[in-house]
Every structure is written in structure tokens, then in C-alpha cells.
Amino acid sequence: MSRRRKKAPRPEHPIETALRAASSIGQLEILAGIDRSPEGRKAFWDDYKHINPPAASLDAGCQELRRRARQRAGLKPPHSGLKPMPLS
């Protein structure tokens, strides 16, 4: 009987640790590279204000912040086969 070795888990990217450690929306905004001025924050969040109920708009915005943070760190979206877009 042959014994198969278990594959070692992939090392986690540092951005995943930082995203888990983020305890506020402001920290997520910083990781995502959102402009921290009131105008910059408003410009980002205005894209989500139409979603109802309000908790769903907050969830969608936070999900986008995490996506942008991963993209900024150079991670590809899972299973997309696409390269991350360059940030301006």
C-alpha cells in the first residue's frame, strides 16, 4: 500500500494577513489605495449608495476594497486567468 504525502499548504500572501487584521473600513481603504480625503472617500462610496438594504451596500463596498487591495498587492483574481490591471 502506498502512502501519499499531503501537500504542504501554500504560504499565505501578506495582503491576506493585512486584510484579516483590518478592523475598520478606514484601514481597508488605506490597503486599497483609496484617496483618504473626504472627497475621495465620497467618490468611492457614492458608487454603492444605491444598493438596498444599506448593509448590502456596505458589504459590496468592503468587498470591492478587498479586491482592490489584492489587486494592488499584485494578486490575480481567483480562477480568472487575467493579469492584474496596473494602478494609475
Residue frames relative to the residue before (quaternion, step in Angstrom):
aa qw qx qy qz dx dy dz
M 1.0000 0.0000 0.0000 0.0000 0.00 0.00 0.00
S 0.2731 -0.7735 0.5496 0.1582 3.55 -0.76 0.99
R 0.2790 -0.7472 0.5808 0.1632 3.49 -1.11 0.71
R 0.2709 -0.7595 0.5712 0.1531 3.50 -0.84 0.97
R 0.3965 -0.6956 0.5453 0.2482 3.48 -1.03 0.79
K 0.4333 -0.6620 0.5374 0.2918 3.51 -1.04 0.72
K 0.4621 -0.6660 0.5069 0.2932 3.52 -1.01 0.82
A 0.4762 -0.6513 0.5079 0.3017 3.52 -1.02 0.80
P 0.5020 -0.6494 0.4600 0.3386 3.60 -0.92 0.76
R 0.5578 -0.6036 0.4493 0.3504 3.52 -1.12 0.69
P 0.4895 -0.6326 0.4913 0.3448 3.58 -1.00 0.66
E 0.4635 -0.7027 0.4746 0.2572 3.53 -0.97 0.89
H 0.4800 -0.6500 0.5088 0.2973 3.56 -1.04 0.79
P 0.5825 -0.6235 0.3926 0.3432 3.61 -0.96 0.81
I 0.6029 0.5658 -0.3786 0.4161 3.62 1.06 -0.56
E 0.6109 0.5511 -0.3583 0.4412 3.59 1.07 -0.64
T 0.6319 0.5131 -0.3218 0.4837 3.57 1.05 -0.76
A 0.6680 0.4997 -0.2984 0.4638 3.57 0.94 -0.88
L 0.6478 0.5129 -0.3245 0.4603 3.60 1.00 -0.75
R 0.6569 0.4976 -0.3119 0.4728 3.57 1.00 -0.76
A 0.6853 0.4905 -0.2771 0.4615 3.57 1.07 -0.76
A 0.5280 0.6334 -0.4201 0.3789 3.62 1.17 -0.41
S 0.1288 -0.8299 0.5417 0.0358 3.56 -0.63 1.13
S 0.7568 0.2608 -0.2010 0.5647 3.59 1.22 0.20
I 0.6239 -0.5262 0.4160 0.4010 3.54 -1.28 0.36
G 0.6073 0.5711 -0.3477 0.4291 3.57 1.05 -0.73
Q 0.6490 0.5019 -0.3192 0.4743 3.58 1.01 -0.77
L 0.6304 0.5128 -0.3361 0.4761 3.60 1.04 -0.72
E 0.6323 0.5353 -0.3304 0.4522 3.58 1.01 -0.80
I 0.6385 0.5181 -0.3225 0.4688 3.58 1.00 -0.81
L 0.6695 0.4993 -0.3026 0.4594 3.60 0.87 -0.93
A 0.6969 0.4707 -0.2639 0.4725 3.57 1.09 -0.77
G 0.4676 -0.6991 0.4327 0.3246 3.58 1.24 -0.24
I 0.3253 0.7417 -0.5159 0.2791 3.58 1.17 0.55
D 0.5364 -0.6082 0.4776 0.3381 3.57 -1.05 0.79
R 0.3545 -0.7887 0.4734 0.1682 3.58 -0.65 1.14
S 0.4696 0.6484 -0.4734 0.3675 3.61 1.19 0.04
P 0.6333 -0.5278 0.3809 0.4186 3.62 -1.13 0.44
E 0.6479 0.5176 -0.3241 0.4552 3.59 1.03 -0.74
G 0.6578 0.5129 -0.3058 0.4590 3.58 1.00 -0.82
R 0.6547 0.4968 -0.3083 0.4791 3.55 0.98 -0.84
K 0.6457 0.5181 -0.3211 0.4599 3.58 0.96 -0.87
A 0.6337 0.5377 -0.3330 0.4455 3.59 0.96 -0.85
F 0.6562 0.4930 -0.3158 0.4761 3.60 0.99 -0.79
W 0.7561 0.4317 -0.2303 0.4347 3.57 0.65 -1.11
D 0.5386 0.6209 -0.4081 0.3973 3.62 1.18 -0.37
D 0.6040 0.5703 -0.3546 0.4291 3.59 1.13 -0.55
Y 0.7506 0.3953 -0.1997 0.4903 3.61 1.18 -0.44
K 0.4963 0.7013 -0.4173 0.2962 3.61 1.21 -0.15
H 0.6209 0.5628 -0.3431 0.4243 3.61 1.19 -0.38
I 0.5796 0.6021 -0.3752 0.4011 3.61 1.20 -0.35
N 0.0947 -0.7858 0.6101 0.0354 3.57 -0.91 0.95
P 0.5375 -0.1861 -0.8207 0.0541 1.63 -2.00 1.48
P 0.7139 -0.4775 0.2919 0.4209 3.60 -1.22 0.40
A 0.6090 0.5524 -0.3649 0.4369 3.62 1.02 -0.65
A 0.6314 0.5277 -0.3350 0.4590 3.60 1.06 -0.67
S 0.6393 0.5076 -0.3385 0.4679 3.60 1.03 -0.68
L 0.6274 0.5224 -0.3295 0.4742 3.58 1.07 -0.71
D 0.6464 0.5151 -0.3137 0.4674 3.59 0.96 -0.85
A 0.6662 0.5022 -0.3034 0.4604 3.58 0.93 -0.92
G 0.6510 0.5146 -0.3136 0.4616 3.58 0.98 -0.82
C 0.6683 0.4926 -0.2973 0.4714 3.59 0.94 -0.88
Q 0.6174 0.5314 -0.3429 0.4678 3.58 1.05 -0.72
E 0.6591 0.4943 -0.3060 0.4770 3.60 0.99 -0.81
L 0.6157 0.5347 -0.3485 0.4620 3.60 1.04 -0.70
R 0.6551 0.4988 -0.3110 0.4747 3.60 0.96 -0.84
R 0.6331 0.5283 -0.3295 0.4600 3.59 0.99 -0.82
R 0.6797 0.4861 -0.2898 0.4665 3.59 0.89 -0.93
A 0.6255 0.5290 -0.3419 0.4604 3.59 1.03 -0.73
R 0.6564 0.4957 -0.3110 0.4761 3.59 0.95 -0.84
Q 0.6445 0.5135 -0.3152 0.4707 3.57 0.98 -0.85
R 0.6476 0.5237 -0.3075 0.4601 3.56 0.97 -0.87
A 0.6828 0.4704 -0.2739 0.4873 3.58 1.12 -0.70
G 0.5786 -0.6290 0.3578 0.3763 3.59 1.28 -0.02
L 0.4844 0.6511 -0.4530 0.3692 3.60 1.20 0.30
K 0.3990 -0.6829 0.5566 0.2541 3.52 -1.10 0.74
P 0.5453 -0.5732 0.4738 0.3867 3.59 -1.12 0.52
P 0.5559 -0.6328 0.4032 0.3577 3.63 -0.91 0.77
H 0.8749 0.0695 -0.0896 0.4709 3.53 -1.07 0.93
S 0.4851 0.6834 -0.4452 0.3155 3.61 1.08 0.37
G 0.3014 -0.7605 0.5171 0.2518 3.55 1.04 -0.74
L 0.5799 0.5882 -0.3671 0.4278 3.58 1.28 0.08
K 0.4340 -0.6537 0.5462 0.2931 3.53 -1.23 0.48
P 0.5538 -0.5962 0.4415 0.3780 3.61 -1.07 0.58
M 0.4778 -0.6582 0.5035 0.2914 3.53 -1.09 0.77
P 0.4899 -0.6417 0.4832 0.3387 3.60 -1.02 0.67
L 0.3884 -0.7072 0.5394 0.2410 3.55 -1.05 0.76
S 0.3780 -0.7307 0.5192 0.2317 3.55 -1.01 0.76
